[in-house]
C-alpha cells in the first residue's frame, strides 16, 4: 500500500485481541492513519481513536445495551451522520 487510509475500523476477533489491539494500532499509528475505530461484537462496544502528534488518543467510546435507549453516536470522521450501534451489531 502506498497511501494510508483516512480511517480504519477493526472488528475484534476472539483469540486475536492482542494482535488487533496492540500490533495493528501500532502499525496504523506509524503509518499516520488519522482515525482508528475498534468494534467489539462480544461487548457490543466501539472505541474511537484520533491521531494526535505521534500517538492515538481516545476520542469516543460507546456501547449498545439492550435495556437502554438505542445508542446513536456521532464520531469523527463521520460526525455529520448518526451511527446506530444496535444496527451495527445486528440487534435492532
C-alpha beads as a LAMMPS data file, in Angstrom:
LAMMPS data file: protein, C-alpha beads

92 atoms
91 bonds

1 atom types
1 bond types

-500.0 500.0 xlo xhi
-500.0 500.0 ylo yhi
-500.0 500.0 zlo zhi

Masses

1 110.0

Atoms # bond

1 1 1 0.000 0.000 0.000
2 1 1 1.425 3.362 -0.949
3 1 1 -1.262 5.632 0.511
4 1 1 -2.529 5.357 4.097
5 1 1 -6.326 5.392 4.532
6 1 1 -8.062 8.229 6.390
7 1 1 -9.912 5.783 8.655
8 1 1 -9.644 2.149 9.712
9 1 1 -12.276 0.143 11.575
10 1 1 -11.050 -3.019 13.283
11 1 1 -13.507 -5.735 14.321
12 1 1 -12.076 -7.721 17.219
13 1 1 -11.704 -11.435 16.659
14 1 1 -11.895 -13.824 19.618
15 1 1 -8.401 -15.025 20.476
16 1 1 -6.739 -12.271 18.415
17 1 1 -7.317 -9.306 20.710
18 1 1 -3.614 -8.676 21.332
19 1 1 -2.861 -8.567 17.622
20 1 1 -5.956 -6.466 16.900
21 1 1 -5.487 -4.005 19.768
22 1 1 -1.713 -3.688 20.000
23 1 1 0.004 -4.765 16.807
24 1 1 -2.485 -3.178 14.399
25 1 1 -2.797 0.003 16.456
26 1 1 0.982 0.493 16.383
27 1 1 1.179 -0.200 12.635
28 1 1 -1.603 2.266 11.859
29 1 1 -0.118 4.850 14.202
30 1 1 3.250 4.537 12.442
31 1 1 1.541 4.855 9.040
32 1 1 -0.172 8.074 10.156
33 1 1 -3.793 6.881 9.846
34 1 1 -5.815 9.759 11.363
35 1 1 -8.737 7.712 12.759
36 1 1 -8.833 4.175 14.139
37 1 1 -12.006 2.547 15.436
38 1 1 -12.239 -0.746 17.302
39 1 1 -15.536 -2.654 17.346
40 1 1 -16.086 -5.482 19.815
41 1 1 -19.034 -7.679 18.768
42 1 1 -18.760 -9.589 22.040
43 1 1 -19.137 -6.436 24.170
44 1 1 -21.192 -4.553 21.559
45 1 1 -18.859 -1.617 22.034
46 1 1 -16.956 0.903 19.959
47 1 1 -13.788 2.782 20.885
48 1 1 -12.609 5.517 18.538
49 1 1 -9.079 6.916 18.427
50 1 1 -7.686 10.013 16.715
51 1 1 -4.042 10.508 15.898
52 1 1 -2.542 13.449 17.768
53 1 1 1.119 14.049 17.107
54 1 1 2.712 10.636 17.063
55 1 1 0.146 8.805 19.187
56 1 1 -3.515 7.878 19.357
57 1 1 -5.948 9.389 21.843
58 1 1 -9.410 8.003 22.660
59 1 1 -11.988 10.447 21.305
60 1 1 -15.154 8.420 21.919
61 1 1 -16.442 5.206 23.402
62 1 1 -19.940 3.788 23.353
63 1 1 -21.731 0.521 23.933
64 1 1 -25.070 -0.899 22.901
65 1 1 -27.201 -2.021 25.850
66 1 1 -30.464 -3.774 25.044
67 1 1 -32.201 -2.485 28.179
68 1 1 -31.431 1.170 27.357
69 1 1 -32.420 3.549 24.605
70 1 1 -30.762 2.763 21.266
71 1 1 -27.250 4.169 21.263
72 1 1 -26.681 6.568 18.379
73 1 1 -23.286 8.177 18.074
74 1 1 -21.580 10.896 16.036
75 1 1 -17.881 10.203 15.875
76 1 1 -15.172 11.715 13.648
77 1 1 -14.571 11.362 10.800
78 1 1 -18.302 10.593 10.351
79 1 1 -19.815 13.050 12.826
80 1 1 -22.144 14.506 10.182
81 1 1 -24.456 11.491 10.467
82 1 1 -25.592 9.304 13.334
83 1 1 -24.455 5.700 13.636
84 1 1 -26.949 3.317 15.239
85 1 1 -24.934 0.808 17.274
86 1 1 -27.871 -1.594 17.506
87 1 1 -27.880 -1.803 13.724
88 1 1 -24.088 -2.166 13.589
89 1 1 -24.193 -5.103 15.993
90 1 1 -27.251 -6.658 14.325
91 1 1 -29.633 -6.412 17.280
92 1 1 -32.207 -3.902 16.008

Bonds

1 1 1 2
2 1 2 3
3 1 3 4
4 1 4 5
5 1 5 6
6 1 6 7
7 1 7 8
8 1 8 9
9 1 9 10
10 1 10 11
11 1 11 12
12 1 12 13
13 1 13 14
14 1 14 15
15 1 15 16
16 1 16 17
17 1 17 18
18 1 18 19
19 1 19 20
20 1 20 21
21 1 21 22
22 1 22 23
23 1 23 24
24 1 24 25
25 1 25 26
26 1 26 27
27 1 27 28
28 1 28 29
29 1 29 30
30 1 30 31
31 1 31 32
32 1 32 33
33 1 33 34
34 1 34 35
35 1 35 36
36 1 36 37
37 1 37 38
38 1 38 39
39 1 39 40
40 1 40 41
41 1 41 42
42 1 42 43
43 1 43 44
44 1 44 45
45 1 45 46
46 1 46 47
47 1 47 48
48 1 48 49
49 1 49 50
50 1 50 51
51 1 51 52
52 1 52 53
53 1 53 54
54 1 54 55
55 1 55 56
56 1 56 57
57 1 57 58
58 1 58 59
59 1 59 60
60 1 60 61
61 1 61 62
62 1 62 63
63 1 63 64
64 1 64 65
65 1 65 66
66 1 66 67
67 1 67 68
68 1 68 69
69 1 69 70
70 1 70 71
71 1 71 72
72 1 72 73
73 1 73 74
74 1 74 75
75 1 75 76
76 1 76 77
77 1 77 78
78 1 78 79
79 1 79 80
80 1 80 81
81 1 81 82
82 1 82 83
83 1 83 84
84 1 84 85
85 1 85 86
86 1 86 87
87 1 87 88
88 1 88 89
89 1 89 90
90 1 90 91
91 1 91 92
